[in-house]
């Protein structure tokens, strides 16, 4: 090493090389640039997209072309800041927003940064070169990506700010929920967090439907007033379809065509259907959509909702603990991914980047 040159930090990263090929790799952590901070990552949540990369090497037309660091749901502690950074200080505990819009394209300038034409979202193979993810014990990021976590809030919960933001954005697409009856279809992590988002936005009644009892237990814990296992209750649609339907809003989080079609049956006239779940092409009963004057809209990622998510967690206005199933040290990443893949056993599985191997 040359005299006077600073020691380059090394970090441990979780890399996906190909389907079913995870590896912990040591890499250069990088240097702080203008406006940047160094975060010692505490916890990271395994997302559905991470599981798609793990099992299939991608989803749809998005495929891994070369090794990539996974992960985008993280929280940790700031250990260093570049000169001039004032938003956060060393020692601050922060949730890191993985979304990095360019702030220059036409959609960013129109106030739609989640539709950015040059988006760099952590752990994504949508572009080539891929955008490296945040599953590493040391992360250099922009200070503007960091939202301070309040004292006493576990970093495990702060790591849920990103998926909670997705639910909050979906709720924002539905319009005002105050006093509304809401159907949440699909109770994986996004669906259960959408329930929390609907509660905090004033929904009068939330009914959650899924095909597994285990996920519905978490849905109830997150604030659903009623849960229905549609695999066991074949008459639920008929009950709620009376008089042209019951629900004002549906948050469709499964991406399943049958779930969407069933939901349309139980929507009231002029109801709003928000599609959060991703799937393939689907067909819908067009005559029903026209006859009921239903509005169907998509919901993609988030932007301003990230800061709101952290604020709601900080203030204790939502309790996200029921979503967390278990955490694993980085050395047991494969076991963590395998558990996260089993919907009957897990909701949200976390990686603990500070834990020592067992």
N, C-alpha and C positions, 0 to 999 in steps of 0.2 A: 504494500500500500504506500502511495506517495505521502511524504511528510506534509501535514497541513490539510490533507483532504479528509472530509468527514467519513466516518464509518457508514457504509451502506447497510441499511437494515434488511433483513431477510424475513419473509413471512411464509407460513404454511397455508397452502391453498387446496381446496377440493376441486379437482379437475375431472371432467367427463371426456374420455378419449373416444368412446364409441358406445353403443348400447351395452349396458351391463358391465361397463368398464370404468369404475371410479378409482381415482388414485389421489393420495395426498402428496403434493409436490411442493418443494421449497423453491421460492422465487424471490427476486429482488422486489422489495416493497415499493420502490420508487422514491422520488424526491418531491418535496413540497414545492409547488409552484405558487404563483400569485393567487391569493384568495383561497388557498387550500388548507386543509387540516389533516392530521394523522389520527385515525381512530383505532383504538384497540378493540376489536370486535368481541362482544360478549356472547351474544346469542344470534342465531339465524334460523328462520323458519323454512321448512321444506315446502315448496309450492307445487301445485299441480303441473306447472310447466317444467319444473325440475324433474318431476317423476316421468314426464313424457320424454325428456332427454335421456333419462336413465334407462327406461324400458324400450323405447322405440327409436332413440336417436333424434327425436324432434316431433313435430306435429304438423299436419297438413303439408304444405310445401316447404316449411322451415326445417332444415336438416343441419346437423353438425358436420362441418367440412374439415375441421381440425380441432385439436384439444381446446377446451374452453373451461374457464372457472365458472362454476354454477353459483346460483343464489342471488336474491335481491331483497329478502326480508331480514334486515339486520339492525341491531342496536349495540352500542358499545360506549366506550369512554374516550374522550379526546385526550391524546397524550402530547400533541404538539400542534402549533398553529404557525402559519406563515406570517411574516411581518405585515402589520396593517389589518389583520383579521380581528374584528371586534364582536362578531355575532356570538361566538363561543370562545371559551377559554380552556386551557389544559385543566383536566379534572372534571369538566362537564360531562354528564352522561347524556347521550343523544340517540335519537332514532334517525336513521339515514334514509332519505328519500332516494330511491334508485332511479327515478325518472330525471333525465337530463335533456330537456328540449333545447333547441339551438337559440331561441329567442330572436331569430332573425327572419325565418321563413314567413310566408303569408299567413299561415294558420296561427303561428305564435303571435304575430302582430295583430291578428283578429281576436285574440283572447282565447284561442283554442290550442294551448300548448300540448295537450294530450294527443293532438292530431299532427304534431310536428313532422315536417318532411325530412328532418335530419335528426330524429330522436336517437339518443344513446341510452338504452335501458339496460341496467345491469343483467348479466347472465343471459344474453339473447343472441341467438344465431340468425336472427332475421336479416342482418346485414353481414357483409363479408369485407374486411375482417370482422369476426364476431366481437361483440362487446363483452369484455370479461366481467364476471360476476363478483359478488361481495362475500362469498364463502372463503374468507381468509382471516387470519388472526390480526393482521395489520392492514388497514385500508386507507389509502390516500384519496380524499374526496374534496369537493368544493364545500366551503363553509355554508353556502346557501342551501346545501342539501340537508343540513343538520337542524333538527328541532330538539331543544333541550328537554330532557326527561326530569320530572319533578323528583325531589328527594322522597325516598320511600317507595317509589314505583319500581317494581322488579323489571330488570332489563328483558326478561322473558316476555312480559306483556308489552313492553315498548317495541319489541321486534314484530308485534302483530299490527303495528300502525299501518304498514303497507297494505295487507289484505283488508283491514278495516276501512282504509281509504277507498278501496274498490267498492265496498258495500255502500259507503257514504255517497260516492259518485252516482251509483245506480239509483239511490233514493232521490238524489237531486234531479235526475232525469225524469222521475215520475211526477214532479211538481209537489205542491203542498200535501203532506200526509195527515195533517191535523184532523182528527176525527174520522179518518178513513179506515175501511176494512181492507186488510192487505193479505194476500196469499203469497207465501214464499215457497217456491217449488224447487226442490233439491237442497239438501241440508248438509253439504260438505262445508269446508271452512268458509267459503265465500257466502254461502246461503245462511249459515249460522251468524256470521258477522253482519250480514244484511239485516237479519232480525234485530240485532242490537242497534243498527243504524235507524231502522224503522221505528223502534221504540223511542229513541232519543228525539226523533222528529215528530212525535205526537200521534202515531197511529193508534186508533181506538181499539182495534182488534187485529191480531196477527195469527193466521193459521198457517202452519208449516206442514208440508207433505214430502214424503220420501218413501223409499222402498225398503229401508232397514230400520229396525227398532233402535239400534245403537246410536245412529245419527240423530234420531228424534229425541233421545234423552238429552243430548247436548242442546238441541233446538229449544227444548222446554227450559233448560237452565239459562239460556241466553235471552229468554223473555217471550217465547211464543205462548199465546194464550191457549192454543189447542194444537195438537199434532195428530196427523193421520198417516198410518202406514197404508199406502194405496195398493200395495201388493196383497194386503189382507182384507181391505175394505173396498170391495168393488162398487159399492153403492154411493160412494162419497160424491161423485160427480152429479148424480141424479138429485141428491139432497140439496146441493148448493146451486144447481142450475134452475131451480124453481123461480118462476116469474122473471125469466130472462137473465138470471144470475144474481150473485151475492156480493162479489168483491169489486172494490173501486180500483185497486192496483194489484198487479201481479209482478213480483220480482222472480223471473225465471232463471234459476241458477244451475240447472242441470245440463242444459244443452241437448236435451232429449226431445225428439219430435212428439212422442206420445204424451210427454208431460206438458209440452206447450199446447197441444190440441185440447187436452183435458182442461187446462187452465182457461182457454178461450171459452169453453162451454160454461164456466162458472163466473165469468166476468159480467158485470152489470153494463148496460148501455153507456157508451162514452167512457168506459174504463180505459186505463193506461197499462199496457204491458211493456215491461222493461226486460230486455234480453241481456243477461249478464253471462250466462253459461255459453261455452263454445262447443260446437259440434260440427256436423257436416251440413249439407244442404237439406232443407226440410220443406214439406208442403203444408199449407195451412188452409182451413176452410174459408175461402175468400168470401163466400156469401154471408157467412156469420160475421166476419170482420166488417163488411159493408152494412149489414142489417143492424148490428149493434153499434155502429159508428165507433169502433174500437181504434185506439191509437197504439201502434206498436213501434217501439224505438229501441235502439241499441245503447249499450253503455260500455265504454272502452277506457280502461285504466282510470286516471284521476289526475288532478293537479293541486288546486287549492285545498282539496280535502285532506291532504297529508297533514298539514299544520293543524287542521281541525281535529283530525283523528288523535294526534298527540295531546292536544288540549283536553279533549274529552277523557282520555285515559288519565292524564295528569290530575284532573279535577275529580276523578272518581265517579264521573257521570255514567260510565259504562264499566261493567265488570267482565273482562274477557277471560278470566281464569278457566271457566269450563271448557274453552276451546283447546287448551294446552293438554296434550296427552302425556308426553314424556320428553326428556332431553337426553342426548347422547354426546359423549366426547367425540371430537373430530376423528379420532382413531377408529371409532365404531360407526362411521358414516354409512357403510353398507347395511348394517343392521337397522340404522335409523331409516334409510330409504325403504327397506323391506317392510318395516312396520307401517310407515306412512302410506304404503301402497294398499294396505288392508283396511277398507272402510268399516269393517265390523269391529276393528280393534283400535283404530286411531282416527283422530280429527286433525290436530296440528302437532307435528313432531318437530322438535328443535335440535339444532346442533349447538353444543356448549363449547365455545372456542377457548375457554379458560380452564376447562376441566382437564385433569390429568388422566391418562389411560388407566383403566382399572387393573 
